[in-house]
């Protein structure tokens, strides 16, 4: 599976069995939009946790208190 990290675009073996065609579609999506494409062995795109953006980013950033 190939999927976009910026929008809901994706393609999988279910939609297109040929890996070459999936790769071409991913490249075309990147060229048209400038979005980042990633690959996964799964059959559905990975989903971010359903939490507020600020909480998610806060958990990823290092603590300023030295913890």
HTML snippet that shows the backbone in 3Dmol.js (N, CA, C, O; Angstrom):
<script src="https://3Dmol.org/build/3Dmol-min.js"></script>
<div id="view" style="width:600px;height:400px;position:relative"></div>
<script>
const pdb = `
ATOM      1  N   UNK A   1       0.840  -1.176   0.000  1.00  0.00           N
ATOM      2  CA  UNK A   1       0.000   0.000   0.000  1.00  0.00           C
ATOM      3  C   UNK A   1       0.885   1.238   0.000  1.00  0.00           C
ATOM      4  O   UNK A   1       1.923   1.295   0.660  1.00  0.00           O
ATOM      5  N   UNK A   2       0.448   2.200  -0.743  1.00  0.00           N
ATOM      6  CA  UNK A   2       1.089   3.516  -0.736  1.00  0.00           C
ATOM      7  C   UNK A   2       0.020   4.512  -0.311  1.00  0.00           C
ATOM      8  O   UNK A   2      -1.131   4.434  -0.740  1.00  0.00           O
ATOM      9  N   UNK A   3       0.429   5.460   0.551  1.00  0.00           N
ATOM     10  CA  UNK A   3      -0.540   6.421   1.064  1.00  0.00           C
ATOM     11  C   UNK A   3       0.123   7.771   1.272  1.00  0.00           C
ATOM     12  O   UNK A   3       1.341   7.875   1.425  1.00  0.00           O
ATOM     13  N   UNK A   4      -0.709   8.797   1.275  1.00  0.00           N
ATOM     14  CA  UNK A   4      -0.250  10.171   1.431  1.00  0.00           C
ATOM     15  C   UNK A   4      -0.285  10.559   2.908  1.00  0.00           C
ATOM     16  O   UNK A   4      -1.252  10.265   3.611  1.00  0.00           O
ATOM     17  N   UNK A   5       0.763  11.212   3.367  1.00  0.00           N
ATOM     18  CA  UNK A   5       0.819  11.685   4.752  1.00  0.00           C
ATOM     19  C   UNK A   5       0.098  13.017   4.939  1.00  0.00           C
ATOM     20  O   UNK A   5      -0.075  13.478   6.067  1.00  0.00           O
ATOM     21  N   UNK A   6      -0.326  13.640   3.828  1.00  0.00           N
ATOM     22  CA  UNK A   6      -0.940  14.960   3.908  1.00  0.00           C
ATOM     23  C   UNK A   6      -2.435  14.990   3.613  1.00  0.00           C
ATOM     24  O   UNK A   6      -3.115  15.951   3.974  1.00  0.00           O
ATOM     25  N   UNK A   7      -2.953  13.956   2.966  1.00  0.00           N
ATOM     26  CA  UNK A   7      -4.377  13.922   2.631  1.00  0.00           C
ATOM     27  C   UNK A   7      -4.857  12.471   2.648  1.00  0.00           C
ATOM     28  O   UNK A   7      -4.129  11.580   3.086  1.00  0.00           O
ATOM     29  N   UNK A   8      -6.050  12.240   2.184  1.00  0.00           N
ATOM     30  CA  UNK A   8      -6.648  10.898   2.245  1.00  0.00           C
ATOM     31  C   UNK A   8      -6.345  10.028   1.032  1.00  0.00           C
ATOM     32  O   UNK A   8      -6.971   8.980   0.874  1.00  0.00           O
ATOM     33  N   UNK A   9      -5.409  10.419   0.170  1.00  0.00           N
ATOM     34  CA  UNK A   9      -5.077   9.634  -1.010  1.00  0.00           C
ATOM     35  C   UNK A   9      -4.345   8.360  -0.611  1.00  0.00           C
ATOM     36  O   UNK A   9      -3.499   8.372   0.282  1.00  0.00           O
ATOM     37  N   UNK A  10      -4.684   7.242  -1.294  1.00  0.00           N
ATOM     38  CA  UNK A  10      -3.954   5.989  -1.111  1.00  0.00           C
ATOM     39  C   UNK A  10      -4.288   5.025  -2.236  1.00  0.00           C
ATOM     40  O   UNK A  10      -5.289   5.191  -2.934  1.00  0.00           O
ATOM     41  N   UNK A  11      -3.445   4.019  -2.404  1.00  0.00           N
ATOM     42  CA  UNK A  11      -3.677   2.947  -3.359  1.00  0.00           C
ATOM     43  C   UNK A  11      -3.132   1.660  -2.750  1.00  0.00           C
ATOM     44  O   UNK A  11      -2.141   1.675  -2.019  1.00  0.00           O
ATOM     45  N   UNK A  12      -3.786   0.555  -3.058  1.00  0.00           N
ATOM     46  CA  UNK A  12      -3.369  -0.724  -2.488  1.00  0.00           C
ATOM     47  C   UNK A  12      -3.477  -1.820  -3.544  1.00  0.00           C
ATOM     48  O   UNK A  12      -3.975  -1.587  -4.646  1.00  0.00           O
ATOM     49  N   UNK A  13      -3.007  -3.017  -3.198  1.00  0.00           N
ATOM     50  CA  UNK A  13      -3.095  -4.166  -4.101  1.00  0.00           C
ATOM     51  C   UNK A  13      -4.543  -4.492  -4.441  1.00  0.00           C
ATOM     52  O   UNK A  13      -4.827  -5.011  -5.520  1.00  0.00           O
ATOM     53  N   UNK A  14      -5.447  -4.196  -3.536  1.00  0.00           N
ATOM     54  CA  UNK A  14      -6.867  -4.442  -3.792  1.00  0.00           C
ATOM     55  C   UNK A  14      -7.351  -3.581  -4.954  1.00  0.00           C
ATOM     56  O   UNK A  14      -8.113  -4.044  -5.803  1.00  0.00           O
ATOM     57  N   UNK A  15      -6.906  -2.328  -4.988  1.00  0.00           N
ATOM     58  CA  UNK A  15      -7.303  -1.404  -6.058  1.00  0.00           C
ATOM     59  C   UNK A  15      -6.526  -1.649  -7.345  1.00  0.00           C
ATOM     60  O   UNK A  15      -7.079  -1.581  -8.442  1.00  0.00           O
ATOM     61  N   UNK A  16      -5.232  -1.936  -7.193  1.00  0.00           N
ATOM     62  CA  UNK A  16      -4.350  -2.100  -8.353  1.00  0.00           C
ATOM     63  C   UNK A  16      -3.304  -3.174  -8.039  1.00  0.00           C
ATOM     64  O   UNK A  16      -2.387  -2.924  -7.258  1.00  0.00           O
ATOM     65  N   UNK A  17      -3.428  -4.366  -8.638  1.00  0.00           N
ATOM     66  CA  UNK A  17      -2.497  -5.459  -8.332  1.00  0.00           C
ATOM     67  C   UNK A  17      -1.043  -5.192  -8.743  1.00  0.00           C
ATOM     68  O   UNK A  17      -0.128  -5.720  -8.112  1.00  0.00           O
ATOM     69  N   UNK A  18      -0.816  -4.398  -9.768  1.00  0.00           N
ATOM     70  CA  UNK A  18       0.542  -4.176 -10.270  1.00  0.00           C
ATOM     71  C   UNK A  18       1.285  -3.136  -9.425  1.00  0.00           C
ATOM     72  O   UNK A  18       0.867  -1.982  -9.336  1.00  0.00           O
ATOM     73  N   UNK A  19       2.385  -3.559  -8.813  1.00  0.00           N
ATOM     74  CA  UNK A  19       3.189  -2.666  -7.968  1.00  0.00           C
ATOM     75  C   UNK A  19       3.704  -1.476  -8.773  1.00  0.00           C
ATOM     76  O   UNK A  19       3.764  -0.362  -8.254  1.00  0.00           O
ATOM     77  N   UNK A  20       4.072  -1.696 -10.016  1.00  0.00           N
ATOM     78  CA  UNK A  20       4.595  -0.613 -10.854  1.00  0.00           C
ATOM     79  C   UNK A  20       3.543   0.478 -11.050  1.00  0.00           C
ATOM     80  O   UNK A  20       3.868   1.665 -11.019  1.00  0.00           O
ATOM     81  N   UNK A  21       2.291   0.083 -11.251  1.00  0.00           N
ATOM     82  CA  UNK A  21       1.210   1.057 -11.443  1.00  0.00           C
ATOM     83  C   UNK A  21       0.960   1.825 -10.151  1.00  0.00           C
ATOM     84  O   UNK A  21       0.758   3.039 -10.179  1.00  0.00           O
ATOM     85  N   UNK A  22       0.971   1.119  -9.010  1.00  0.00           N
ATOM     86  CA  UNK A  22       0.791   1.805  -7.719  1.00  0.00           C
ATOM     87  C   UNK A  22       1.902   2.826  -7.496  1.00  0.00           C
ATOM     88  O   UNK A  22       1.642   3.941  -7.044  1.00  0.00           O
ATOM     89  N   UNK A  23       3.126   2.452  -7.809  1.00  0.00           N
ATOM     90  CA  UNK A  23       4.255   3.380  -7.646  1.00  0.00           C
ATOM     91  C   UNK A  23       4.105   4.586  -8.559  1.00  0.00           C
ATOM     92  O   UNK A  23       4.356   5.716  -8.141  1.00  0.00           O
ATOM     93  N   UNK A  24       3.697   4.357  -9.804  1.00  0.00           N
ATOM     94  CA  UNK A  24       3.510   5.464 -10.747  1.00  0.00           C
ATOM     95  C   UNK A  24       2.436   6.419 -10.235  1.00  0.00           C
ATOM     96  O   UNK A  24       2.603   7.637 -10.301  1.00  0.00           O
ATOM     97  N   UNK A  25       1.337   5.870  -9.727  1.00  0.00           N
ATOM     98  CA  UNK A  25       0.261   6.719  -9.188  1.00  0.00           C
ATOM     99  C   UNK A  25       0.748   7.536  -7.992  1.00  0.00           C
ATOM    100  O   UNK A  25       0.389   8.703  -7.840  1.00  0.00           O
ATOM    101  N   UNK A  26       1.563   6.915  -7.149  1.00  0.00           N
ATOM    102  CA  UNK A  26       2.105   7.630  -5.990  1.00  0.00           C
ATOM    103  C   UNK A  26       3.003   8.778  -6.435  1.00  0.00           C
ATOM    104  O   UNK A  26       2.939   9.877  -5.884  1.00  0.00           O
ATOM    105  N   UNK A  27       3.834   8.519  -7.428  1.00  0.00           N
ATOM    106  CA  UNK A  27       4.718   9.570  -7.945  1.00  0.00           C
ATOM    107  C   UNK A  27       3.885  10.700  -8.552  1.00  0.00           C
ATOM    108  O   UNK A  27       4.163  11.877  -8.322  1.00  0.00           O
ATOM    109  N   UNK A  28       2.878  10.338  -9.318  1.00  0.00           N
ATOM    110  CA  UNK A  28       2.014  11.358  -9.922  1.00  0.00           C
ATOM    111  C   UNK A  28       1.326  12.201  -8.853  1.00  0.00           C
ATOM    112  O   UNK A  28       1.224  13.420  -8.994  1.00  0.00           O
ATOM    113  N   UNK A  29       0.853  11.559  -7.783  1.00  0.00           N
ATOM    114  CA  UNK A  29       0.206  12.317  -6.711  1.00  0.00           C
ATOM    115  C   UNK A  29       1.203  13.285  -6.072  1.00  0.00           C
ATOM    116  O   UNK A  29       0.864  14.436  -5.796  1.00  0.00           O
ATOM    117  N   UNK A  30       2.422  12.822  -5.840  1.00  0.00           N
ATOM    118  CA  UNK A  30       3.447  13.695  -5.256  1.00  0.00           C
ATOM    119  C   UNK A  30       3.753  14.878  -6.180  1.00  0.00           C
ATOM    120  O   UNK A  30       3.818  16.021  -5.728  1.00  0.00           O
ATOM    121  N   UNK A  31       3.938  14.604  -7.461  1.00  0.00           N
ATOM    122  CA  UNK A  31       4.269  15.670  -8.411  1.00  0.00           C
ATOM    123  C   UNK A  31       3.135  16.695  -8.493  1.00  0.00           C
ATOM    124  O   UNK A  31       3.389  17.899  -8.537  1.00  0.00           O
ATOM    125  N   UNK A  32       1.886  16.221  -8.513  1.00  0.00           N
ATOM    126  CA  UNK A  32       0.744  17.121  -8.628  1.00  0.00           C
ATOM    127  C   UNK A  32       0.513  17.952  -7.372  1.00  0.00           C
ATOM    128  O   UNK A  32       0.095  19.106  -7.458  1.00  0.00           O
ATOM    129  N   UNK A  33       0.785  17.365  -6.200  1.00  0.00           N
ATOM    130  CA  UNK A  33       0.414  18.036  -4.950  1.00  0.00           C
ATOM    131  C   UNK A  33       1.597  18.474  -4.092  1.00  0.00           C
ATOM    132  O   UNK A  33       1.464  19.380  -3.270  1.00  0.00           O
ATOM    133  N   UNK A  34       2.756  17.835  -4.280  1.00  0.00           N
ATOM    134  CA  UNK A  34       3.898  18.094  -3.403  1.00  0.00           C
ATOM    135  C   UNK A  34       3.784  17.342  -2.084  1.00  0.00           C
ATOM    136  O   UNK A  34       4.618  17.522  -1.196  1.00  0.00           O
ATOM    137  N   UNK A  35       2.759  16.501  -1.944  1.00  0.00           N
ATOM    138  CA  UNK A  35       2.543  15.744  -0.705  1.00  0.00           C
ATOM    139  C   UNK A  35       3.554  14.612  -0.566  1.00  0.00           C
ATOM    140  O   UNK A  35       4.137  14.150  -1.546  1.00  0.00           O
ATOM    141  N   UNK A  36       3.743  14.179   0.674  1.00  0.00           N
ATOM    142  CA  UNK A  36       4.672  13.098   0.995  1.00  0.00           C
ATOM    143  C   UNK A  36       3.953  11.758   0.924  1.00  0.00           C
ATOM    144  O   UNK A  36       2.877  11.588   1.498  1.00  0.00           O
ATOM    145  N   UNK A  37       4.553  10.813   0.219  1.00  0.00           N
ATOM    146  CA  UNK A  37       3.994   9.476   0.062  1.00  0.00           C
ATOM    147  C   UNK A  37       4.809   8.510   0.909  1.00  0.00           C
ATOM    148  O   UNK A  37       6.034   8.613   0.978  1.00  0.00           O
ATOM    149  N   UNK A  38       4.130   7.579   1.547  1.00  0.00           N
ATOM    150  CA  UNK A  38       4.793   6.535   2.330  1.00  0.00           C
ATOM    151  C   UNK A  38       4.224   5.191   1.903  1.00  0.00           C
ATOM    152  O   UNK A  38       3.209   5.129   1.208  1.00  0.00           O
ATOM    153  N   UNK A  39       4.877   4.123   2.317  1.00  0.00           N
ATOM    154  CA  UNK A  39       4.428   2.771   1.988  1.00  0.00           C
ATOM    155  C   UNK A  39       4.205   1.975   3.258  1.00  0.00           C
ATOM    156  O   UNK A  39       4.816   2.239   4.293  1.00  0.00           O
ATOM    157  N   UNK A  40       3.322   1.001   3.162  1.00  0.00           N
ATOM    158  CA  UNK A  40       2.997   0.152   4.296  1.00  0.00           C
ATOM    159  C   UNK A  40       2.690  -1.240   3.767  1.00  0.00           C
ATOM    160  O   UNK A  40       2.251  -1.399   2.628  1.00  0.00           O
ATOM    161  N   UNK A  41       2.923  -2.243   4.598  1.00  0.00           N
ATOM    162  CA  UNK A  41       2.566  -3.604   4.226  1.00  0.00           C
ATOM    163  C   UNK A  41       1.099  -3.894   4.489  1.00  0.00           C
ATOM    164  O   UNK A  41       0.596  -4.938   4.076  1.00  0.00           O
ATOM    165  N   UNK A  42       0.404  -2.993   5.167  1.00  0.00           N
ATOM    166  CA  UNK A  42      -0.993  -3.206   5.520  1.00  0.00           C
ATOM    167  C   UNK A  42      -1.934  -3.006   4.338  1.00  0.00           C
ATOM    168  O   UNK A  42      -1.508  -2.652   3.239  1.00  0.00           O
ATOM    169  N   UNK A  43      -3.210  -3.238   4.583  1.00  0.00           N
ATOM    170  CA  UNK A  43      -4.217  -3.074   3.533  1.00  0.00           C
ATOM    171  C   UNK A  43      -5.018  -1.795   3.707  1.00  0.00           C
ATOM    172  O   UNK A  43      -5.831  -1.457   2.846  1.00  0.00           O
ATOM    173  N   UNK A  44      -4.806  -1.080   4.802  1.00  0.00           N
ATOM    174  CA  UNK A  44      -5.422   0.230   5.015  1.00  0.00           C
ATOM    175  C   UNK A  44      -4.346   1.183   5.510  1.00  0.00           C
ATOM    176  O   UNK A  44      -3.398   0.746   6.163  1.00  0.00           O
ATOM    177  N   UNK A  45      -4.466   2.473   5.216  1.00  0.00           N
ATOM    178  CA  UNK A  45      -3.462   3.428   5.684  1.00  0.00           C
ATOM    179  C   UNK A  45      -3.438   3.505   7.208  1.00  0.00           C
ATOM    180  O   UNK A  45      -4.491   3.426   7.841  1.00  0.00           O
ATOM    181  N   UNK A  46      -2.264   3.657   7.807  1.00  0.00           N
ATOM    182  CA  UNK A  46      -2.197   3.858   9.259  1.00  0.00           C
ATOM    183  C   UNK A  46      -2.946   5.134   9.634  1.00  0.00           C
ATOM    184  O   UNK A  46      -2.978   6.090   8.859  1.00  0.00           O
ATOM    185  N   UNK A  47      -3.536   5.147  10.801  1.00  0.00           N
ATOM    186  CA  UNK A  47      -4.293   6.297  11.266  1.00  0.00           C
ATOM    187  C   UNK A  47      -3.609   6.920  12.476  1.00  0.00           C
ATOM    188  O   UNK A  47      -3.090   6.211  13.338  1.00  0.00           O
ATOM    189  N   UNK A  48      -3.611   8.242  12.534  1.00  0.00           N
ATOM    190  CA  UNK A  48      -3.119   8.936  13.718  1.00  0.00           C
ATOM    191  C   UNK A  48      -4.137   8.777  14.841  1.00  0.00           C
ATOM    192  O   UNK A  48      -5.332   8.642  14.577  1.00  0.00           O
ATOM    193  N   UNK A  49      -3.681   8.793  16.080  1.00  0.00           N
ATOM    194  CA  UNK A  49      -4.633   8.715  17.192  1.00  0.00           C
ATOM    195  C   UNK A  49      -5.619   9.872  17.135  1.00  0.00           C
ATOM    196  O   UNK A  49      -5.275  10.969  16.694  1.00  0.00           O
ATOM    197  N   UNK A  50      -6.833   9.627  17.579  1.00  0.00           N
ATOM    198  CA  UNK A  50      -7.872  10.652  17.568  1.00  0.00           C
ATOM    199  C   UNK A  50      -7.757  11.508  18.829  1.00  0.00           C
ATOM    200  O   UNK A  50      -8.580  11.419  19.740  1.00  0.00           O
ATOM    201  N   UNK A  51      -6.711  12.341  18.854  1.00  0.00           N
ATOM    202  CA  UNK A  51      -6.474  13.255  19.974  1.00  0.00           C
ATOM    203  C   UNK A  51      -6.242  14.648  19.401  1.00  0.00           C
ATOM    204  O   UNK A  51      -5.868  14.780  18.236  1.00  0.00           O
ATOM    205  N   UNK A  52      -6.458  15.680  20.198  1.00  0.00           N
ATOM    206  CA  UNK A  52      -6.198  17.038  19.706  1.00  0.00           C
ATOM    207  C   UNK A  52      -4.741  17.190  19.249  1.00  0.00           C
ATOM    208  O   UNK A  52      -3.831  16.635  19.865  1.00  0.00           O
ATOM    209  N   UNK A  53      -4.533  17.931  18.184  1.00  0.00           N
ATOM    210  CA  UNK A  53      -3.210  18.153  17.603  1.00  0.00           C
ATOM    211  C   UNK A  53      -2.200  18.620  18.657  1.00  0.00           C
ATOM    212  O   UNK A  53      -1.063  18.149  18.682  1.00  0.00           O
ATOM    213  N   UNK A  54      -2.614  19.533  19.515  1.00  0.00           N
ATOM    214  CA  UNK A  54      -1.702  20.092  20.511  1.00  0.00           C
ATOM    215  C   UNK A  54      -1.195  19.012  21.476  1.00  0.00           C
ATOM    216  O   UNK A  54      -0.025  19.017  21.859  1.00  0.00           O
ATOM    217  N   UNK A  55      -2.071  18.099  21.862  1.00  0.00           N
ATOM    218  CA  UNK A  55      -1.680  17.020  22.779  1.00  0.00           C
ATOM    219  C   UNK A  55      -0.706  16.090  22.091  1.00  0.00           C
ATOM    220  O   UNK A  55       0.311  15.710  22.672  1.00  0.00           O
ATOM    221  N   UNK A  56      -1.008  15.719  20.853  1.00  0.00           N
ATOM    222  CA  UNK A  56      -0.154  14.813  20.099  1.00  0.00           C
ATOM    223  C   UNK A  56       1.242  15.409  19.917  1.00  0.00           C
ATOM    224  O   UNK A  56       2.239  14.725  20.146  1.00  0.00           O
ATOM    225  N   UNK A  57       1.322  16.674  19.510  1.00  0.00           N
ATOM    226  CA  UNK A  57       2.607  17.336  19.311  1.00  0.00           C
ATOM    227  C   UNK A  57       3.335  17.471  20.637  1.00  0.00           C
ATOM    228  O   UNK A  57       4.548  17.268  20.691  1.00  0.00           O
ATOM    229  N   UNK A  58       2.625  17.807  21.710  1.00  0.00           N
ATOM    230  CA  UNK A  58       3.238  17.946  23.030  1.00  0.00           C
ATOM    231  C   UNK A  58       3.936  16.656  23.445  1.00  0.00           C
ATOM    232  O   UNK A  58       5.027  16.700  24.012  1.00  0.00           O
ATOM    233  N   UNK A  59       3.317  15.503  23.167  1.00  0.00           N
ATOM    234  CA  UNK A  59       3.905  14.216  23.528  1.00  0.00           C
ATOM    235  C   UNK A  59       5.140  13.889  22.701  1.00  0.00           C
ATOM    236  O   UNK A  59       5.980  13.102  23.139  1.00  0.00           O
ATOM    237  N   UNK A  60       5.269  14.472  21.521  1.00  0.00           N
ATOM    238  CA  UNK A  60       6.414  14.204  20.663  1.00  0.00           C
ATOM    239  C   UNK A  60       7.609  15.092  20.967  1.00  0.00           C
ATOM    240  O   UNK A  60       8.749  14.718  20.691  1.00  0.00           O
ATOM    241  N   UNK A  61       7.354  16.272  21.538  1.00  0.00           N
ATOM    242  CA  UNK A  61       8.421  17.232  21.795  1.00  0.00           C
ATOM    243  C   UNK A  61       9.094  16.944  23.136  1.00  0.00           C
ATOM    244  O   UNK A  61       8.445  16.498  24.082  1.00  0.00           O
ATOM    245  N   UNK A  62      10.402  17.204  23.207  1.00  0.00           N
ATOM    246  CA  UNK A  62      11.087  17.013  24.495  1.00  0.00           C
ATOM    247  C   UNK A  62      10.596  18.000  25.544  1.00  0.00           C
ATOM    248  O   UNK A  62      10.157  19.105  25.226  1.00  0.00           O
ATOM    249  N   UNK A  63      10.675  17.591  26.761  1.00  0.00           N
ATOM    250  CA  UNK A  63      10.248  18.442  27.881  1.00  0.00           C
ATOM    251  C   UNK A  63      11.275  19.551  28.096  1.00  0.00           C
ATOM    252  O   UNK A  63      12.481  19.323  27.994  1.00  0.00           O
ATOM    253  N   UNK A  64      10.785  20.751  28.393  1.00  0.00           N
ATOM    254  CA  UNK A  64      11.680  21.884  28.670  1.00  0.00           C
ATOM    255  C   UNK A  64      12.117  21.897  30.135  1.00  0.00           C
ATOM    256  O   UNK A  64      12.999  22.666  30.519  1.00  0.00           O
ATOM    257  N   UNK A  65      11.502  21.052  30.940  1.00  0.00           N
ATOM    258  CA  UNK A  65      11.829  21.055  32.369  1.00  0.00           C
ATOM    259  C   UNK A  65      13.022  20.175  32.690  1.00  0.00           C
ATOM    260  O   UNK A  65      13.447  20.094  33.843  1.00  0.00           O
ATOM    261  N   UNK A  66      13.577  19.502  31.655  1.00  0.00           N
ATOM    262  CA  UNK A  66      14.739  18.656  31.903  1.00  0.00           C
ATOM    263  C   UNK A  66      14.398  17.259  32.339  1.00  0.00           C
ATOM    264  O   UNK A  66      15.291  16.505  32.725  1.00  0.00           O
ATOM    265  N   UNK A  67      13.116  16.877  32.290  1.00  0.00           N
ATOM    266  CA  UNK A  67      12.693  15.525  32.675  1.00  0.00           C
ATOM    267  C   UNK A  67      13.203  14.490  31.729  1.00  0.00           C
ATOM    268  O   UNK A  67      12.936  13.302  31.911  1.00  0.00           O
TER     269      UNK A  67
END
`;
const viewer = $3Dmol.createViewer("view");
viewer.addModel(pdb, "pdb");
viewer.setStyle({}, {cartoon: {color: "spectrum"}});
viewer.zoomTo();
viewer.render();
</script>
